[in-house]
Amino acid sequence: MPESLLTILKFCLLALVYLFFLRVLRAVWAEVGGRGSRAAPAAPAPARVRAAGSRGGAGRLRVVEPPALRGRTFELGEELTVGRASGCQIALDDSYVSQLHARVFRRDNQFYVEDLGSTNGTFVGNPGDALPTTPLTPHERHELAEGERIYLGAWCRIMIRRATAEERNAT
């Protein structure tokens, strides 16, 4: 090979290595504090939850995957946050889940999910459909339908449903 071609290939390889490191640094910066510090004021505080006897009743989130958390349910009051951080109401041990990944909240007796600028995205789909391929737009609210699943990380699937009368009376 000519010497000039080898020199060009060396520079191309060096450029690829720099681009790789730039991408890694950008992902770390977004995870540590770049976007996460703006996540909280993304939307106004949700309205107060209506009484248990109100139209539709309270909601629950049920973890479908991973197997270690399968079947766990979480009462959805005003808001739940999902992520790896210990301060999240639903803390998941999945390296593909951001520290503060998403929030699920209730407003006007309807449930919403909002991606909080996560690195790998938040997806919403129905149980019988193929896995969704388009993530939610960060910091935009998505209205959840009954039974819809929230997909995040590598193995986490969370289903939302209304609480039964027995569950509302038990709390």
ZANUDO-38509 format. One record per residue (C-alpha): residue number from 1; residue in three letters; z, x, y. Coordinates in nm, 4 decimals. Example, Ala and Ser with C-alpha at 12.3 -4.5 7.8 and 13.67 -1.06 7.14 Angstrom:
{k=1	r=Ala	z=0.7800	x=1.2300	y=-0.4500}
{k=2	r=Ser	z=0.7140	x=1.3670	y=-0.1060}
This chain:
{k=1	r=Met	z=0.0000	x=0.0000	y=0.0000}
{k=2	r=Pro	z=-0.0660	x=0.1187	y=0.3492}
{k=3	r=Glu	z=0.2332	x=0.2402	y=0.5485}
{k=4	r=Ser	z=0.1747	x=-0.0140	y=0.8283}
{k=5	r=Leu	z=0.1889	x=-0.3084	y=0.5833}
{k=6	r=Leu	z=0.5215	x=-0.1862	y=0.4441}
{k=7	r=Thr	z=0.6615	x=-0.1581	y=0.7961}
{k=8	r=Ile	z=0.5534	x=-0.5151	y=0.8762}
{k=9	r=Leu	z=0.7148	x=-0.6418	y=0.5538}
{k=10	r=Lys	z=1.0381	x=-0.4578	y=0.6399}
{k=11	r=Phe	z=1.0524	x=-0.6284	y=0.9788}
{k=12	r=Cys	z=0.9821	x=-0.9684	y=0.8230}
{k=13	r=Leu	z=1.2633	x=-0.9187	y=0.5721}
{k=14	r=Leu	z=1.4986	x=-0.8075	y=0.8492}
{k=15	r=Ala	z=1.4083	x=-1.1171	y=1.0542}
{k=16	r=Leu	z=1.4818	x=-1.3424	y=0.7539}
{k=17	r=Val	z=1.8204	x=-1.1782	y=0.7016}
{k=18	r=Tyr	z=1.9088	x=-1.2298	y=1.0706}
{k=19	r=Leu	z=1.7988	x=-1.5944	y=1.0542}
{k=20	r=Phe	z=2.0154	x=-1.6455	y=0.7478}
{k=21	r=Phe	z=2.3230	x=-1.5006	y=0.9197}
{k=22	r=Leu	z=2.2527	x=-1.7064	y=1.2313}
{k=23	r=Arg	z=2.2408	x=-2.0226	y=1.0205}
{k=24	r=Val	z=2.5696	x=-1.9346	y=0.8472}
{k=25	r=Leu	z=2.7416	x=-1.8646	y=1.1787}
{k=26	r=Arg	z=2.6111	x=-2.1916	y=1.3232}
{k=27	r=Ala	z=2.7455	x=-2.3893	y=1.0255}
{k=28	r=Val	z=3.0852	x=-2.2175	y=1.0494}
{k=29	r=Trp	z=3.1011	x=-2.2791	y=1.4239}
{k=30	r=Ala	z=3.0220	x=-2.6497	y=1.3759}
{k=31	r=Glu	z=3.2868	x=-2.6799	y=1.1038}
{k=32	r=Val	z=3.5612	x=-2.4916	y=1.2877}
{k=33	r=Gly	z=3.5414	x=-2.6318	y=1.6350}
{k=34	r=Gly	z=3.1978	x=-2.6708	y=1.7841}
{k=35	r=Arg	z=3.1332	x=-3.0355	y=1.7077}
{k=36	r=Gly	z=3.4696	x=-3.1351	y=1.5606}
{k=37	r=Ser	z=3.6454	x=-3.1206	y=1.8972}
{k=38	r=Arg	z=3.4150	x=-3.3918	y=2.0365}
{k=39	r=Ala	z=3.4495	x=-3.6252	y=1.7387}
{k=40	r=Ala	z=3.7542	x=-3.8252	y=1.8471}
{k=41	r=Pro	z=3.6218	x=-3.9845	y=2.1697}
{k=42	r=Ala	z=3.2894	x=-4.0870	y=2.0115}
{k=43	r=Ala	z=3.3693	x=-4.4584	y=2.0268}
{k=44	r=Pro	z=3.6337	x=-4.6689	y=2.1951}
{k=45	r=Ala	z=3.9477	x=-4.7499	y=1.9994}
{k=46	r=Pro	z=3.8939	x=-5.0363	y=1.7565}
{k=47	r=Ala	z=4.0332	x=-5.3803	y=1.8318}
{k=48	r=Arg	z=4.3592	x=-5.4848	y=1.6712}
{k=49	r=Val	z=4.3436	x=-5.6154	y=1.3188}
{k=50	r=Arg	z=4.3737	x=-5.9899	y=1.2878}
{k=51	r=Ala	z=4.6498	x=-6.1445	y=1.0797}
{k=52	r=Ala	z=4.6067	x=-6.1536	y=0.7021}
{k=53	r=Gly	z=4.5152	x=-6.5202	y=0.7144}
{k=54	r=Ser	z=4.2268	x=-6.4619	y=0.9549}
{k=55	r=Arg	z=3.8626	x=-6.5102	y=0.8646}
{k=56	r=Gly	z=3.7645	x=-6.2679	y=0.5869}
{k=57	r=Gly	z=4.1064	x=-6.1059	y=0.5472}
{k=58	r=Ala	z=4.1893	x=-5.7378	y=0.5311}
{k=59	r=Gly	z=3.9667	x=-5.4802	y=0.3693}
{k=60	r=Arg	z=4.0197	x=-5.2059	y=0.1172}
{k=61	r=Leu	z=3.8328	x=-4.8894	y=0.0400}
{k=62	r=Arg	z=3.8098	x=-4.7942	y=-0.3254}
{k=63	r=Val	z=3.7130	x=-4.4451	y=-0.4397}
{k=64	r=Val	z=3.4453	x=-4.4549	y=-0.7104}
{k=65	r=Glu	z=3.3937	x=-4.0771	y=-0.7493}
{k=66	r=Pro	z=3.5230	x=-3.8053	y=-0.8037}
{k=67	r=Pro	z=3.6993	x=-3.8784	y=-1.1326}
{k=68	r=Ala	z=4.0297	x=-3.7360	y=-1.0057}
{k=69	r=Leu	z=4.0477	x=-4.0078	y=-0.7372}
{k=70	r=Arg	z=3.8570	x=-4.2851	y=-0.9174}
{k=71	r=Gly	z=4.0146	x=-4.6249	y=-0.8670}
{k=72	r=Arg	z=4.2424	x=-4.5289	y=-0.5778}
{k=73	r=Thr	z=4.2390	x=-4.7914	y=-0.3062}
{k=74	r=Phe	z=4.3197	x=-4.7535	y=0.0609}
{k=75	r=Glu	z=4.4173	x=-5.0367	y=0.2920}
{k=76	r=Leu	z=4.1787	x=-5.0478	y=0.5871}
{k=77	r=Gly	z=4.3894	x=-5.1332	y=0.8901}
{k=78	r=Glu	z=4.2357	x=-5.0360	y=1.2204}
{k=79	r=Glu	z=4.0774	x=-4.7091	y=1.1088}
{k=80	r=Leu	z=4.0661	x=-4.4542	y=0.8281}
{k=81	r=Thr	z=3.9354	x=-4.1002	y=0.8541}
{k=82	r=Val	z=3.7764	x=-3.9233	y=0.5598}
{k=83	r=Gly	z=3.7561	x=-3.5465	y=0.5204}
{k=84	r=Arg	z=3.9095	x=-3.2313	y=0.3775}
{k=85	r=Ala	z=4.1768	x=-3.1969	y=0.6468}
{k=86	r=Ser	z=4.5318	x=-3.2874	y=0.5498}
{k=87	r=Gly	z=4.5536	x=-3.5224	y=0.8497}
{k=88	r=Cys	z=4.2823	x=-3.7510	y=0.7108}
{k=89	r=Gln	z=4.3967	x=-4.0758	y=0.5500}
{k=90	r=Ile	z=4.1506	x=-4.0095	y=0.2667}
{k=91	r=Ala	z=4.1689	x=-3.6346	y=0.1984}
{k=92	r=Leu	z=3.9014	x=-3.5141	y=-0.0449}
{k=93	r=Asp	z=3.8910	x=-3.1776	y=-0.2175}
{k=94	r=Asp	z=3.5154	x=-3.1220	y=-0.1986}
{k=95	r=Ser	z=3.3643	x=-2.8166	y=-0.0307}
{k=96	r=Tyr	z=3.0631	x=-3.0265	y=0.0798}
{k=97	r=Val	z=3.2902	x=-3.2605	y=0.2796}
{k=98	r=Ser	z=3.3678	x=-3.1517	y=0.6372}
{k=99	r=Gln	z=3.7239	x=-3.1214	y=0.7627}
{k=100	r=Leu	z=3.6786	x=-3.4410	y=0.9652}
{k=101	r=His	z=3.3748	x=-3.5972	y=0.7982}
{k=102	r=Ala	z=3.3631	x=-3.9697	y=0.8780}
{k=103	r=Arg	z=3.5673	x=-4.2649	y=0.9915}
{k=104	r=Val	z=3.5689	x=-4.6212	y=0.8650}
{k=105	r=Phe	z=3.6992	x=-4.8811	y=1.1046}
{k=106	r=Arg	z=3.7177	x=-5.2522	y=1.1660}
{k=107	r=Arg	z=3.6032	x=-5.4294	y=1.4801}
{k=108	r=Asp	z=3.5595	x=-5.8041	y=1.5292}
{k=109	r=Asn	z=3.6293	x=-5.8676	y=1.1592}
{k=110	r=Gln	z=3.3419	x=-5.6405	y=1.0550}
{k=111	r=Phe	z=3.3600	x=-5.2965	y=0.8921}
{k=112	r=Tyr	z=3.1762	x=-4.9918	y=1.0258}
{k=113	r=Val	z=3.1309	x=-4.6298	y=0.9196}
{k=114	r=Glu	z=3.0643	x=-4.3452	y=1.1610}
{k=115	r=Asp	z=2.9668	x=-3.9896	y=1.0733}
{k=116	r=Leu	z=3.1782	x=-3.7563	y=1.2876}
{k=117	r=Gly	z=2.9198	x=-3.4791	y=1.3105}
{k=118	r=Ser	z=2.9616	x=-3.3596	y=0.9533}
{k=119	r=Thr	z=2.7582	x=-3.0671	y=0.8265}
{k=120	r=Asn	z=2.6150	x=-3.2378	y=0.5169}
{k=121	r=Gly	z=2.5911	x=-3.5948	y=0.6442}
{k=122	r=Thr	z=2.7209	x=-3.9364	y=0.5454}
{k=123	r=Phe	z=2.5021	x=-4.1720	y=0.3435}
{k=124	r=Val	z=2.5304	x=-4.5469	y=0.2827}
{k=125	r=Gly	z=2.3701	x=-4.7423	y=-0.0024}
{k=126	r=Asn	z=2.4093	x=-5.0183	y=-0.2568}
{k=127	r=Pro	z=2.5460	x=-4.9481	y=-0.6076}
{k=128	r=Gly	z=2.2307	x=-5.0523	y=-0.7950}
{k=129	r=Asp	z=1.9836	x=-4.8726	y=-0.5683}
{k=130	r=Ala	z=1.8700	x=-4.5123	y=-0.5879}
{k=131	r=Leu	z=2.0897	x=-4.2620	y=-0.4061}
{k=132	r=Pro	z=2.0183	x=-4.2717	y=-0.0318}
{k=133	r=Thr	z=1.8267	x=-3.9771	y=0.1114}
{k=134	r=Thr	z=1.8598	x=-4.0371	y=0.4866}
{k=135	r=Pro	z=2.2013	x=-3.9615	y=0.6403}
{k=136	r=Leu	z=2.3577	x=-4.1656	y=0.9166}
{k=137	r=Thr	z=2.2957	x=-4.0395	y=1.2667}
{k=138	r=Pro	z=2.6079	x=-3.8515	y=1.3805}
{k=139	r=His	z=2.8429	x=-4.0503	y=1.6086}
{k=140	r=Glu	z=2.6513	x=-4.3748	y=1.5584}
{k=141	r=Arg	z=2.8203	x=-4.6782	y=1.4014}
{k=142	r=His	z=2.6716	x=-4.8352	y=1.0894}
{k=143	r=Glu	z=2.7792	x=-5.1883	y=0.9971}
{k=144	r=Leu	z=2.8842	x=-5.2052	y=0.6319}
{k=145	r=Ala	z=2.7926	x=-5.4948	y=0.4056}
{k=146	r=Glu	z=3.0233	x=-5.6169	y=0.1277}
{k=147	r=Gly	z=3.0099	x=-5.3795	y=-0.1699}
{k=148	r=Glu	z=2.8104	x=-5.1074	y=0.0062}
{k=149	r=Arg	z=2.9028	x=-4.7533	y=-0.0925}
{k=150	r=Ile	z=2.9619	x=-4.4559	y=0.1311}
{k=151	r=Tyr	z=2.8339	x=-4.1281	y=-0.0138}
{k=152	r=Leu	z=2.9601	x=-3.7952	y=0.1167}
{k=153	r=Gly	z=2.9997	x=-3.4452	y=-0.0167}
{k=154	r=Ala	z=2.8789	x=-3.3509	y=-0.3614}
{k=155	r=Trp	z=3.0645	x=-3.6073	y=-0.5747}
{k=156	r=Cys	z=3.2396	x=-3.8551	y=-0.3474}
{k=157	r=Arg	z=3.1495	x=-4.2231	y=-0.3479}
{k=158	r=Ile	z=3.3637	x=-4.4782	y=-0.1684}
{k=159	r=Met	z=3.3127	x=-4.8534	y=-0.1953}
{k=160	r=Ile	z=3.4308	x=-5.1052	y=0.0617}
{k=161	r=Arg	z=3.5410	x=-5.4578	y=-0.0252}
{k=162	r=Arg	z=3.7597	x=-5.7314	y=0.1155}
{k=163	r=Ala	z=4.1175	x=-5.7444	y=-0.0082}
{k=164	r=Thr	z=4.1993	x=-6.0260	y=-0.2461}
{k=165	r=Ala	z=4.4669	x=-6.2819	y=-0.1551}
{k=166	r=Glu	z=4.7113	x=-6.1138	y=-0.3953}
{k=167	r=Glu	z=4.6530	x=-5.7732	y=-0.2367}
{k=168	r=Arg	z=4.7053	x=-5.9147	y=0.1146}
{k=169	r=Asn	z=5.0311	x=-6.0828	y=0.0092}
{k=170	r=Ala	z=5.1587	x=-5.7682	y=-0.1665}
{k=171	r=Thr	z=5.1581	x=-5.5620	y=0.1544}
